[in-house]
Amino acid sequence: MTTQVMAAGQPALATIHHRRNVAKLTPAQLADLRKAFAKTMELNDERGFWYFAGWHGEPFGWCEHHTDLFLPWHRAYLHYFELALQHQVPGVTLPWWDWTTTDQIPPAYAEAEAKGEDNPLFGSVVKVYRSSQEQQAPPRTPGAAAQTHPPHVPPLPYASQWQHAMKATSFAVFQKRIEEIHDNVHVWVGGIMRDIEWAAYDPLFFAHHVMVDRAWRLWQHRHPGALPHHELLDVPLRPNGMTVRQTLNVRRLGYEYAGTAAHVAGNA
């Protein structure tokens, strides 16, 4: 679903795309998501999945982890990749995986085949952007990797940890708490999700990070005046130069989370 809203300072309507829980996607929405991923995976240029996967780790390594830019950088990252998906399938959005209510990888990402064809969300192959390097991704090992990772990573679901993060009253504390949960989910999933250099080559990475971004959006809803430190607001984020300030309003980026607000002006 998209919503038409009046864009500030413009005579035309702006389109807001709604991100949804992957468990609540209709068959048609899930088919569109798979189609968009499959089409981007066919490309080996700057419109393709492998290019955007490479932003995070190999070969570019532009991601921000355990820095003040963790949440803004990943919000911009998801935004640019979502635009690439929409270029292939108009209107498609990245869904979130709600690891506060389930202890399972979503079936949409866990099944190797979908309707008799390879499921592009399964994440079985790694292709490094503009190289001949291609390999099978090691299988995910939900929960198993967490048992051997010091310190011990708790099992899913992470409802109590989420609630603890949401109680933070400053951006810095919230970001620290939500990143700790983020780290644990990566380890819990196992496979290449455990490795910062390769994690984004697993399509599940994006459903996980949309959930993290959704947490920030909901926390912003509760704390509208709580911002990153003012010295960070005009810092440009690699590689396209979007500033931290430009990541703060998701509607200006063209999306919203389903159920975040009770009412959005415009036609549903």
C-alpha positions, -999 to 999 in steps of 0.1 A, spaced: 0 0 0 11 35 -7 -3 68 6 -5 101 -12 4 131 11 10 168 4 48 174 2 59 205 21 67 233 -3 55 214 -34 23 217 -53 22 179 -60 14 149 -39 43 128 -26 41 90 -23 47 73 10 55 36 7 47 14 37 71 -12 50 54 -42 66 60 -72 88 72 -100 65 49 -124 84 19 -103 72 28 -99 35 1 -110 11 11 -137 -14 12 -110 -41 34 -87 -19 58 -116 -12 59 -125 -49 68 -89 -57 96 -89 -31 111 -121 -44 108 -108 -80 126 -75 -70 154 -94 -53 158 -118 -82 160 -90 -107 186 -71 -88 206 -103 -84 207 -106 -121 226 -74 -124 263 -68 -118 263 -30 -119 253 -2 -95 217 -11 -97 222 -46 -85 220 -66 -52 257 -75 -52 267 -39 -55 246 -29 -25 257 -60 -5 293 -48 -11 286 -14 6 284 -31 40 315 -52 39 335 -68 10 346 -51 -12 338 -15 -1 334 -17 37 315 15 42 293 4 70 292 20 105 292 -3 136 297 7 172 301 43 162 277 73 166 266 68 130 253 32 132 216 40 129 218 69 104 242 50 81 220 19 80 189 39 75 204 56 44 217 22 32 183 6 34 168 36 16 191 34 -13 187 -4 -17 150 -1 -15 150 24 -43 170 -1 -64 143 -27 -57 116 -3 -66 134 4 -99 128 -32 -107 93 -36 -92 75 -3 -85 60 0 -51 78 -29 -35 92 -22 0 116 -40 24 97 -59 51 108 -63 87 115 -95 106 99 -92 141 124 -111 163 106 -98 194 77 -122 188 92 -153 172 122 -176 176 123 -186 140 137 -173 108 107 -162 87 95 -189 62 99 -164 34 136 -165 39 140 -200 53 127 -220 23 151 -229 -5 124 -229 -31 93 -209 -38 66 -223 -61 91 -247 -76 118 -222 -83 149 -210 -63 140 -186 -36 161 -155 -40 155 -146 -3 171 -179 8 206 -165 3 226 -195 -9 251 -177 -31 277 -149 -26 289 -130 -56 314 -102 -50 307 -71 -70 326 -69 -103 348 -99 -96 349 -135 -105 345 -145 -69 313 -166 -64 307 -192 -37 281 -210 -18 271 -193 14 274 -215 45 240 -224 59 224 -204 86 225 -221 120 198 -205 140 206 -205 177 236 -229 174 262 -203 168 250 -183 197 259 -210 221 296 -209 212 299 -171 210 313 -154 241 296 -139 259 265 -162 256 239 -148 233 204 -153 246 178 -171 225 151 -153 206 126 -137 210 140 -104 222 109 -87 236 124 -77 269 156 -64 253 134 -43 229 114 -29 258 147 -20 276 160 -2 245 127 17 241 130 31 277 161 50 268 156 88 270 187 99 249 196 89 213 230 78 223 217 53 250 190 41 226 214 35 198 238 16 221 210 -7 234 194 -14 200 228 -22 185 235 -47 212 203 -65 202 213 -61 166 246 -78 173 230 -107 191 205 -114 163 234 -116 138 252 -141 159 220 -161 166 213 -165 129 248 -178 121 261 -184 86 275 -154 69 252 -132 91 279 -136 118 305 -120 97 304 -82 92 323 -85 59 297 -109 44 265 -104 63 247 -82 37 250 -109 11 223 -127 30 189 -112 21 178 -119 57 202 -91 67 178 -65 52 147 -78 70 167 -77 103 180 -42 97 145 -30 87 134 -42 122 163 -22 137 153 9 117 117 4 127 128 4 163 144 38 158 113 51 140 91 40 169 115 55 195 115 88 175 78 88 177 80 87 215 109 111 217 105 136 189 131 160 203 158 135 210 184 137 182 219 126 176 245 150 189 243 183 170 279 180 158 268 148 139 238 162 121 256 175 90 281 147 87 279 131 53 274 93 52 294 72 28 291 67 -1 264 91 -14 268 119 10 233 119 26 237 137 60 226 124 93 201 152 94 185 140 62 179 105 77 159 118 106 125 120 89 115 87 72 86 103 53 110 126 36 128 95 24 94 82 11 85 55 35 67 48 67 61 17 89 27 1 87 9 8 120 34 34 133 8 62 132 -29 59 137 -36 83 108 -17 95 77 -32 124 58 -41 116 22 -57 88 3 -49 52 13 
